[in-house]
Amino acid sequence: MTPKKIPMRLCLGCNAQMPKREMIRVVHQKDGTILLDMTGKQAGRGAYICPKLTCLRAARKAHRLEKAFSCRIDDAVYDALETALQESAGQQEGSDHA
C-alpha cells in the first residue's frame, strides 16, 4: 500500500514549504472580506502563511497577499489579521499546557 500523500503549501512570508495542516489559510471571500481560516475549509481563494507574526509581517511588507488575491488590502485588514493570529497563538499555547 502506498503512503498517503501529505499536501504541502508555501508560506507567503518566508517561502518555506510545510504541510498544509501546520499552516494558516488566509481567505479572500467573494464579498471582498479577507480573514484567517483556522479550519482551512471556508469558501474563497486561499493563501497560506506560517503561524508566526514574522511571516505575516514579511508578507505584508512585500505585498504578497495583495499579489495572491489581485486586490488592494487596507492596513486595517492587516492589523485585524495580526490580532487574530496573536489570539490563535495564545489559545494554542494555553491548550498545550492543559
A tleap script that builds the chain and sets N, CA, C and O, in Angstrom:
source leaprc.protein.ff14SB
mol = sequence {
  NMET THR PRO LYS LYS ILE PRO MET ARG LEU
  CYS LEU GLY CYS ASN ALA GLN MET PRO LYS
  ARG GLU MET ILE ARG VAL VAL HIE GLN LYS
  ASP GLY THR ILE LEU LEU ASP MET THR GLY
  LYS GLN ALA GLY ARG GLY ALA TYR ILE CYS
  PRO LYS LEU THR CYS LEU ARG ALA ALA ARG
  LYS ALA HIE ARG LEU GLU LYS ALA PHE SER
  CYS ARG ILE ASP ASP ALA VAL TYR ASP ALA
  LEU GLU THR ALA LEU GLN GLU SER ALA GLY
  GLN GLN GLU GLY SER ASP HIE CALA
}
set mol.1.N position { 0.843 -1.178 0.000 }
set mol.1.CA position { 0.000 0.000 0.000 }
set mol.1.C position { 0.892 1.246 0.000 }
set mol.1.O position { 1.864 1.317 0.751 }
set mol.2.N position { 0.562 2.209 -0.831 }
set mol.2.CA position { 1.371 3.424 -0.915 }
set mol.2.C position { 1.044 4.359 0.239 }
set mol.2.O position { -0.105 4.428 0.676 }
set mol.3.N position { 2.043 5.080 0.736 }
set mol.3.CA position { 1.779 6.018 1.837 }
set mol.3.C position { 0.893 7.167 1.366 }
set mol.3.O position { 0.935 7.570 0.203 }
set mol.4.N position { 0.097 7.681 2.291 }
set mol.4.CA position { -0.831 8.761 1.966 }
set mol.4.C position { -0.055 10.046 1.683 }
set mol.4.O position { 0.857 10.408 2.426 }
set mol.5.N position { -0.424 10.721 0.615 }
set mol.5.CA position { 0.249 11.957 0.230 }
set mol.5.C position { -0.156 13.083 1.175 }
set mol.5.O position { -1.336 13.264 1.476 }
set mol.6.N position { 0.838 13.836 1.636 }
set mol.6.CA position { 0.585 14.969 2.522 }
set mol.6.C position { 0.625 16.237 1.677 }
set mol.6.O position { 1.653 16.531 1.068 }
set mol.7.N position { -0.485 17.005 1.625 }
set mol.7.CA position { -0.475 18.234 0.831 }
set mol.7.C position { 0.470 19.269 1.428 }
set mol.7.O position { 0.431 19.537 2.629 }
set mol.8.N position { 1.312 19.843 0.587 }
set mol.8.CA position { 2.286 20.839 1.018 }
set mol.8.C position { 1.890 22.205 0.467 }
set mol.8.O position { 1.313 22.302 -0.616 }
set mol.9.N position { 2.202 23.254 1.214 }
set mol.9.CA position { 1.920 24.629 0.800 }
set mol.9.C position { 3.137 25.502 1.086 }
set mol.9.O position { 3.938 25.201 1.971 }
set mol.10.N position { 3.267 26.594 0.320 }
set mol.10.CA position { 4.338 27.564 0.519 }
set mol.10.C position { 3.840 28.724 1.362 }
set mol.10.O position { 2.730 29.215 1.160 }
set mol.11.N position { 4.654 29.156 2.298 }
set mol.11.CA position { 4.342 30.323 3.118 }
set mol.11.C position { 4.624 31.581 2.299 }
set mol.11.O position { 5.672 31.688 1.662 }
set mol.12.N position { 3.689 32.532 2.316 }
set mol.12.CA position { 3.887 33.791 1.604 }
set mol.12.C position { 4.927 34.669 2.280 }
set mol.12.O position { 5.506 35.545 1.637 }
set mol.13.N position { 5.174 34.450 3.559 }
set mol.13.CA position { 6.118 35.284 4.285 }
set mol.13.C position { 7.558 34.832 4.149 }
set mol.13.O position { 8.430 35.630 3.809 }
set mol.14.N position { 7.819 33.545 4.415 }
set mol.14.CA position { 9.202 33.051 4.439 }
set mol.14.C position { 9.522 32.095 3.296 }
set mol.14.O position { 10.665 31.664 3.150 }
set mol.15.N position { 8.519 31.761 2.482 }
set mol.15.CA position { 8.683 30.855 1.338 }
set mol.15.C position { 9.043 29.430 1.743 }
set mol.15.O position { 9.531 28.662 0.914 }
set mol.16.N position { 8.814 29.068 2.986 }
set mol.16.CA position { 9.078 27.700 3.437 }
set mol.16.C position { 7.932 26.794 2.997 }
set mol.16.O position { 6.770 27.202 3.006 }
set mol.17.N position { 8.261 25.579 2.619 }
set mol.17.CA position { 7.250 24.609 2.248 }
set mol.17.C position { 6.972 23.723 3.450 }
set mol.17.O position { 7.876 23.097 4.003 }
set mol.18.N position { 5.696 23.681 3.846 }
set mol.18.CA position { 5.295 22.919 5.027 }
set mol.18.C position { 3.993 22.182 4.740 }
set mol.18.O position { 3.289 22.520 3.788 }
set mol.19.N position { 3.664 21.178 5.554 }
set mol.19.CA position { 2.365 20.520 5.399 }
set mol.19.C position { 1.221 21.516 5.600 }
set mol.19.O position { 1.297 22.410 6.443 }
set mol.20.N position { 0.179 21.346 4.821 }
set mol.20.CA position { -0.974 22.249 4.837 }
set mol.20.C position { -1.565 22.408 6.234 }
set mol.20.O position { -1.972 23.508 6.609 }
set mol.21.N position { -1.618 21.340 6.998 }
set mol.21.CA position { -2.232 21.383 8.335 }
set mol.21.C position { -1.456 22.231 9.334 }
set mol.21.O position { -2.025 22.692 10.323 }
set mol.22.N position { -0.165 22.445 9.089 }
set mol.22.CA position { 0.660 23.234 10.001 }
set mol.22.C position { 0.615 24.727 9.682 }
set mol.22.O position { 1.181 25.539 10.414 }
set mol.23.N position { -0.057 25.083 8.594 }
set mol.23.CA position { -0.091 26.477 8.161 }
set mol.23.C position { -1.473 27.075 8.395 }
set mol.23.O position { -2.443 26.363 8.655 }
set mol.24.N position { -1.537 28.384 8.295 }
set mol.24.CA position { -2.806 29.096 8.464 }
set mol.24.C position { -3.219 29.652 7.114 }
set mol.24.O position { -2.416 30.258 6.404 }
set mol.25.N position { -4.476 29.439 6.770 }
set mol.25.CA position { -5.008 29.890 5.488 }
set mol.25.C position { -5.617 31.275 5.651 }
set mol.25.O position { -6.391 31.522 6.577 }
set mol.26.N position { -5.261 32.169 4.747 }
set mol.26.CA position { -5.879 33.488 4.670 }
set mol.26.C position { -6.832 33.426 3.490 }
set mol.26.O position { -6.437 33.020 2.397 }
set mol.27.N position { -8.095 33.826 3.697 }
set mol.27.CA position { -9.130 33.663 2.683 }
set mol.27.C position { -9.612 35.007 2.169 }
set mol.27.O position { -9.855 35.933 2.942 }
set mol.28.N position { -9.747 35.099 0.846 }
set mol.28.CA position { -10.382 36.248 0.199 }
set mol.28.C position { -11.734 35.759 -0.299 }
set mol.28.O position { -11.810 35.008 -1.271 }
set mol.29.N position { -12.805 36.190 0.371 }
set mol.29.CA position { -14.139 35.723 0.034 }
set mol.29.C position { -14.725 36.537 -1.116 }
set mol.29.O position { -14.213 37.603 -1.457 }
set mol.30.N position { -15.800 36.026 -1.710 }
set mol.30.CA position { -16.419 36.688 -2.855 }
set mol.30.C position { -16.891 38.098 -2.547 }
set mol.30.O position { -16.877 38.965 -3.421 }
set mol.31.N position { -17.309 38.334 -1.305 }
set mol.31.CA position { -17.797 39.669 -0.946 }
set mol.31.C position { -16.659 40.649 -0.674 }
set mol.31.O position { -16.913 41.812 -0.357 }
set mol.32.N position { -15.405 40.198 -0.792 }
set mol.32.CA position { -14.254 41.076 -0.640 }
set mol.32.C position { -13.601 41.046 0.729 }
set mol.32.O position { -12.552 41.662 0.920 }
set mol.33.N position { -14.194 40.347 1.686 }
set mol.33.CA position { -13.593 40.290 3.016 }
set mol.33.C position { -12.390 39.346 3.011 }
set mol.33.O position { -12.346 38.359 2.277 }
set mol.34.N position { -11.428 39.685 3.848 }
set mol.34.CA position { -10.221 38.875 3.990 }
set mol.34.C position { -10.087 38.516 5.456 }
set mol.34.O position { -10.117 39.392 6.321 }
set mol.35.N position { -9.938 37.222 5.741 }
set mol.35.CA position { -9.851 36.778 7.131 }
set mol.35.C position { -9.024 35.517 7.254 }
set mol.35.O position { -8.728 34.850 6.262 }
set mol.36.N position { -8.652 35.197 8.494 }
set mol.36.CA position { -7.918 33.962 8.765 }
set mol.36.C position { -8.899 32.801 8.828 }
set mol.36.O position { -9.972 32.914 9.422 }
set mol.37.N position { -8.529 31.703 8.223 }
set mol.37.CA position { -9.350 30.497 8.223 }
set mol.37.C position { -8.579 29.409 8.957 }
set mol.37.O position { -7.724 28.744 8.373 }
set mol.38.N position { -8.882 29.233 10.225 }
set mol.38.CA position { -8.160 28.255 11.035 }
set mol.38.C position { -8.529 26.813 10.668 }
set mol.38.O position { -7.735 25.898 10.891 }
set mol.39.N position { -9.726 26.602 10.106 }
set mol.39.CA position { -10.150 25.252 9.749 }
set mol.39.C position { -9.667 24.844 8.364 }
set mol.39.O position { -9.537 23.654 8.077 }
set mol.40.N position { -9.400 25.827 7.503 }
set mol.40.CA position { -8.967 25.534 6.146 }
set mol.40.C position { -10.091 25.116 5.230 }
set mol.40.O position { -9.838 24.548 4.167 }
set mol.41.N position { -11.347 25.386 5.619 }
set mol.41.CA position { -12.485 24.912 4.839 }
set mol.41.C position { -13.423 26.015 4.360 }
set mol.41.O position { -14.419 25.725 3.698 }
set mol.42.N position { -13.129 27.265 4.678 }
set mol.42.CA position { -14.027 28.337 4.260 }
set mol.42.C position { -13.944 28.547 2.756 }
set mol.42.O position { -12.910 28.303 2.132 }
set mol.43.N position { -15.056 29.006 2.186 }
set mol.43.CA position { -15.121 29.254 0.754 }
set mol.43.C position { -14.323 30.499 0.402 }
set mol.43.O position { -14.286 31.463 1.167 }
set mol.44.N position { -13.696 30.469 -0.746 }
set mol.44.CA position { -12.948 31.618 -1.223 }
set mol.44.C position { -11.535 31.240 -1.613 }
set mol.44.O position { -11.084 30.119 -1.378 }
set mol.45.N position { -10.847 32.194 -2.211 }
set mol.45.CA position { -9.456 31.976 -2.629 }
set mol.45.C position { -8.562 31.998 -1.407 }
set mol.45.O position { -8.698 32.875 -0.553 }
set mol.46.N position { -7.661 31.054 -1.316 }
set mol.46.CA position { -6.810 30.945 -0.141 }
set mol.46.C position { -5.338 31.146 -0.441 }
set mol.46.O position { -4.859 30.860 -1.538 }
set mol.47.N position { -4.636 31.643 0.561 }
set mol.47.CA position { -3.179 31.758 0.542 }
set mol.47.C position { -2.708 31.340 1.931 }
set mol.47.O position { -3.452 31.474 2.903 }
set mol.48.N position { -1.499 30.842 2.030 }
set mol.48.CA position { -1.041 30.256 3.285 }
set mol.48.C position { 0.146 31.004 3.873 }
set mol.48.O position { 1.016 31.493 3.152 }
set mol.49.N position { 0.160 31.082 5.215 }
set mol.49.CA position { 1.293 31.641 5.947 }
set mol.49.C position { 1.597 30.726 7.131 }
set mol.49.O position { 0.734 29.987 7.606 }
set mol.50.N position { 2.840 30.793 7.593 }
set mol.50.CA position { 3.221 30.079 8.814 }
set mol.50.C position { 2.507 30.741 9.994 }
set mol.50.O position { 2.156 31.918 9.909 }
set mol.51.N position { 2.289 30.022 11.079 }
set mol.51.CA position { 1.614 30.631 12.238 }
set mol.51.C position { 2.554 31.508 13.058 }
set mol.51.O position { 2.612 31.381 14.281 }
set mol.52.N position { 3.290 32.397 12.392 }
set mol.52.CA position { 4.224 33.306 13.060 }
set mol.52.C position { 3.931 34.730 12.611 }
set mol.52.O position { 3.619 34.969 11.444 }
set mol.53.N position { 4.031 35.672 13.540 }
set mol.53.CA position { 3.823 37.076 13.189 }
set mol.53.C position { 4.869 37.563 12.200 }
set mol.53.O position { 4.573 38.404 11.351 }
set mol.54.N position { 6.086 37.048 12.298 }
set mol.54.CA position { 7.142 37.499 11.390 }
set mol.54.C position { 6.794 37.181 9.937 }
set mol.54.O position { 7.106 37.962 9.039 }
set mol.55.N position { 6.156 36.049 9.706 }
set mol.55.CA position { 5.772 35.681 8.340 }
set mol.55.C position { 4.651 36.583 7.826 }
set mol.55.O position { 4.674 36.999 6.668 }
set mol.56.N position { 3.678 36.884 8.672 }
set mol.56.CA position { 2.603 37.786 8.256 }
set mol.56.C position { 3.159 39.171 7.957 }
set mol.56.O position { 2.758 39.808 6.983 }
set mol.57.N position { 4.077 39.634 8.789 }
set mol.57.CA position { 4.675 40.960 8.566 }
set mol.57.C position { 5.521 40.982 7.293 }
set mol.57.O position { 5.520 41.978 6.570 }
set mol.58.N position { 6.238 39.901 7.015 }
set mol.58.CA position { 7.032 39.831 5.782 }
set mol.58.C position { 6.121 39.820 4.555 }
set mol.58.O position { 6.421 40.468 3.553 }
set mol.59.N position { 5.013 39.085 4.632 }
set mol.59.CA position { 4.052 39.056 3.527 }
set mol.59.C position { 3.422 40.434 3.329 }
set mol.59.O position { 3.158 40.846 2.199 }
set mol.60.N position { 3.185 41.134 4.423 }
set mol.60.CA position { 2.614 42.478 4.357 }
set mol.60.C position { 3.599 43.452 3.712 }
set mol.60.O position { 3.221 44.254 2.858 }
set mol.61.N position { 4.849 43.376 4.121 }
set mol.61.CA position { 5.873 44.291 3.614 }
set mol.61.C position { 6.089 44.116 2.109 }
set mol.61.O position { 6.282 45.098 1.392 }
set mol.62.N position { 6.056 42.882 1.634 }
set mol.62.CA position { 6.284 42.588 0.219 }
set mol.62.C position { 4.988 42.583 -0.597 }
set mol.62.O position { 5.014 42.283 -1.790 }
set mol.63.N position { 3.864 42.911 0.030 }
set mol.63.CA position { 2.543 42.957 -0.633 }
set mol.63.C position { 2.185 41.610 -1.274 }
set mol.63.O position { 1.567 41.570 -2.338 }
set mol.64.N position { 2.568 40.529 -0.634 }
set mol.64.CA position { 2.337 39.205 -1.219 }
set mol.64.C position { 0.873 38.780 -1.169 }
set mol.64.O position { 0.401 38.091 -2.073 }
set mol.65.N position { 0.145 39.183 -0.121 }
set mol.65.CA position { -1.286 38.856 -0.090 }
set mol.65.C position { -2.020 39.611 -1.191 }
set mol.65.O position { -2.926 39.064 -1.820 }
set mol.66.N position { -1.637 40.858 -1.425 }
set mol.66.CA position { -2.261 41.640 -2.490 }
set mol.66.C position { -2.008 40.991 -3.851 }
set mol.66.O position { -2.897 40.967 -4.702 }
set mol.67.N position { -0.813 40.472 -4.055 }
set mol.67.CA position { -0.493 39.801 -5.316 }
set mol.67.C position { -1.261 38.484 -5.440 }
set mol.67.O position { -1.745 38.144 -6.519 }
set mol.68.N position { -1.370 37.754 -4.347 }
set mol.68.CA position { -2.067 36.461 -4.372 }
set mol.68.C position { -3.559 36.634 -4.641 }
set mol.68.O position { -4.170 35.814 -5.327 }
set mol.69.N position { -4.144 37.702 -4.100 }
set mol.69.CA position { -5.581 37.916 -4.244 }
set mol.69.C position { -5.937 38.917 -5.340 }
set mol.69.O position { -7.118 39.135 -5.612 }
set mol.70.N position { -4.944 39.524 -5.967 }
set mol.70.CA position { -5.151 40.515 -7.032 }
set mol.70.C position { -6.083 41.637 -6.600 }
set mol.70.O position { -6.995 42.016 -7.334 }
set mol.71.N position { -5.849 42.162 -5.409 }
set mol.71.CA position { -6.656 43.271 -4.909 }
set mol.71.C position { -5.844 44.089 -3.912 }
set mol.71.O position { -4.813 43.637 -3.415 }
set mol.72.N position { -6.314 45.278 -3.632 }
set mol.72.CA position { -5.675 46.165 -2.651 }
set mol.72.C position { -6.182 45.777 -1.273 }
set mol.72.O position { -7.380 45.558 -1.090 }
set mol.73.N position { -5.272 45.690 -0.293 }
set mol.73.CA position { -5.648 45.328 1.071 }
set mol.73.C position { -5.294 46.488 1.989 }
set mol.73.O position { -4.151 46.943 2.017 }
set mol.74.N position { -6.287 46.965 2.743 }
set mol.74.CA position { -6.082 48.087 3.655 }
set mol.74.C position { -5.240 47.670 4.856 }
set mol.74.O position { -5.170 46.493 5.210 }
set mol.75.N position { -4.601 48.666 5.475 }
set mol.75.CA position { -3.802 48.409 6.674 }
set mol.75.C position { -4.662 47.871 7.813 }
set mol.75.O position { -4.184 47.082 8.628 }
set mol.76.N position { -5.926 48.290 7.878 }
set mol.76.CA position { -6.827 47.813 8.931 }
set mol.76.C position { -7.027 46.300 8.835 }
set mol.76.O position { -7.148 45.622 9.855 }
set mol.77.N position { -7.061 45.779 7.621 }
set mol.77.CA position { -7.222 44.332 7.426 }
set mol.77.C position { -5.983 43.601 7.933 }
set mol.77.O position { -6.094 42.574 8.603 }
set mol.78.N position { -4.797 44.131 7.611 }
set mol.78.CA position { -3.563 43.519 8.101 }
set mol.78.C position { -3.507 43.554 9.630 }
set mol.78.O position { -3.088 42.586 10.264 }
set mol.79.N position { -3.934 44.677 10.216 }
set mol.79.CA position { -3.943 44.784 11.678 }
set mol.79.C position { -4.891 43.758 12.288 }
set mol.79.O position { -4.576 43.148 13.310 }
set mol.80.N position { -6.061 43.565 11.659 }
set mol.80.CA position { -7.024 42.574 12.148 }
set mol.80.C position { -6.453 41.161 12.019 }
set mol.80.O position { -6.661 40.326 12.900 }
set mol.81.N position { -5.736 40.889 10.929 }
set mol.81.CA position { -5.113 39.577 10.751 }
set mol.81.C position { -4.042 39.335 11.810 }
set mol.81.O position { -3.928 38.230 12.340 }
set mol.82.N position { -3.255 40.370 12.120 }
set mol.82.CA position { -2.233 40.239 13.172 }
set mol.82.C position { -2.870 39.936 14.518 }
set mol.82.O position { -2.398 39.073 15.257 }
set mol.83.N position { -3.949 40.655 14.834 }
set mol.83.CA position { -4.648 40.435 16.104 }
set mol.83.C position { -5.198 39.014 16.176 }
set mol.83.O position { -5.059 38.343 17.198 }
set mol.84.N position { -5.826 38.556 15.090 }
set mol.84.CA position { -6.385 37.203 15.064 }
set mol.84.C position { -5.285 36.155 15.190 }
set mol.84.O position { -5.472 35.132 15.848 }
set mol.85.N position { -4.144 36.405 14.565 }
set mol.85.CA position { -3.026 35.464 14.649 }
set mol.85.C position { -2.462 35.408 16.062 }
set mol.85.O position { -2.118 34.333 16.554 }
set mol.86.N position { -2.367 36.560 16.714 }
set mol.86.CA position { -1.888 36.597 18.097 }
set mol.86.C position { -2.852 35.867 19.023 }
set mol.86.O position { -2.423 35.137 19.917 }
set mol.87.N position { -4.156 36.062 18.814 }
set mol.87.CA position { -5.156 35.389 19.650 }
set mol.87.C position { -5.102 33.880 19.451 }
set mol.87.O position { -5.188 33.124 20.419 }
set mol.88.N position { -4.961 33.439 18.213 }
set mol.88.CA position { -4.913 31.993 17.967 }
set mol.88.C position { -3.642 31.386 18.542 }
set mol.88.O position { -3.662 30.255 19.026 }
set mol.89.N position { -2.540 32.124 18.496 }
set mol.89.CA position { -1.291 31.631 19.087 }
set mol.89.C position { -1.432 31.520 20.600 }
set mol.89.O position { -0.914 30.579 21.200 }
set mol.90.N position { -2.121 32.461 21.219 }
set mol.90.CA position { -2.350 32.419 22.661 }
set mol.90.C position { -3.218 31.243 23.057 }
set mol.90.O position { -2.977 30.612 24.086 }
set mol.91.N position { -4.233 30.936 22.247 }
set mol.91.CA position { -5.102 29.801 22.535 }
set mol.91.C position { -4.347 28.490 22.368 }
set mol.91.O position { -4.543 27.560 23.150 }
set mol.92.N position { -3.485 28.405 21.355 }
set mol.92.CA position { -2.719 27.181 21.135 }
set mol.92.C position { -1.734 26.947 22.264 }
set mol.92.O position { -1.554 25.813 22.707 }
set mol.93.N position { -1.087 28.023 22.740 }
set mol.93.CA position { -0.147 27.881 23.852 }
set mol.93.C position { -0.877 27.440 25.110 }
set mol.93.O position { -0.370 26.616 25.871 }
set mol.94.N position { -2.063 27.986 25.330 }
set mol.94.CA position { -2.839 27.622 26.508 }
set mol.94.C position { -3.292 26.175 26.464 }
set mol.94.O position { -3.341 25.509 27.498 }
set mol.95.N position { -3.624 25.677 25.272 }
set mol.95.CA position { -4.081 24.298 25.165 }
set mol.95.C position { -2.923 23.310 25.287 }
set mol.95.O position { -3.138 22.156 25.656 }
set mol.96.N position { -1.697 23.745 24.983 }
set mol.96.CA position { -0.542 22.859 25.116 }
set mol.96.C position { -0.237 22.537 26.571 }
set mol.96.O position { 0.242 21.446 26.882 }
set mol.97.N position { -0.515 23.484 27.462 }
set mol.97.CA position { -0.194 23.298 28.876 }
set mol.97.C position { -1.267 22.523 29.630 }
set mol.97.O position { -1.030 22.080 30.754 }
set mol.98.N position { -2.425 22.353 29.040 }
set mol.98.CA position { -3.527 21.686 29.731 }
set mol.98.C position { -3.340 20.193 29.777 }
set mol.98.O position { -4.182 19.481 30.326 }
savepdb mol mol.pdb
quit
